[in-house]
Amino acid sequence: MKISKILIASSLLCSVMFADGAFVGVSGAYNFKSQIKPDKSEQKGKFGKFDDKNAEFGINAGYDFDSFRAYGAYVYGTKAKKDKTSKSNAQPSENLKIEWKSHNIVGGVDWTPEIVSGFKAVVGGYMGVSYAKSNTVLKDATGKNVATGSNNASGLITGVKLGGLYELDMHNEIEFGFKGENVKFKDANARNFGLYLGYNYKF
């Protein structure tokens, strides 16, 4: 009985995945600003925000309803890093280096109105969970390591994107545009702003 239920569920899933309108894809992005801001008042006052650039790579699957679409995606954010010396009013001076990378699981909805034949606009939003790992090294004024740390955290990610969708043919399309997102962790806020490019295969 259990086996028959599994077979039925599997067949239904395959039917949905390979139905007209279903799609799978891959994507890449370049964040010209990947920013992390500690919430702890001591670090915030001494160092402020940490900014760097990084790349992202993702896979996605969803369903296209013509004028809008829904999807789920996994996105890997490559390592970003930044070191900053404490502000002049903080004595004695210290240097803090932070490295961070992330794994994001999101779901989103895009509005995709047709502009001209074969080309659609993309206006969308998404949200999900971000799992991030960070490493820190704190040095004193002489350059000596005084503290190191590693932290794993999860937080709520929300984002928006604006771009275009170009249909190569009935099964292949290219997507491109701008995206911005915010991640709220327990002890920090993170933001990413960048350009993305993706390819989708439509069944």
Salt bridges, closest charged atoms under 4 A:
ASP39 OD2 - LYS184 NZ 3.02
GLU42 OE2 - LYS46 NZ 3.90
GLU56 OE1 - LYS179 NZ 3.14
ASP66 OD1 - LYS120 NZ 3.38
GLU94 OE1 - LYS46 NZ 2.77
GLU99 OE1 - LYS79 NZ 3.99
GLU99 OE2 - LYS97 NZ 3.65
ASP110 OD2 - ARG69 NE 3.00
ASP110 OD2 - LYS161 NZ 3.21
GLU167 OE2 - LYS202 NZ 3.60
GLU173 OE2 - ARG69 NH1 3.84
GLU173 OE1 - LYS202 NZ 3.73
GLU175 OE1 - ARG69 NH2 2.64
GLU175 OE2 - LYS161 NZ 3.24
GLU181 OE1 - LYS179 NZ 3.79
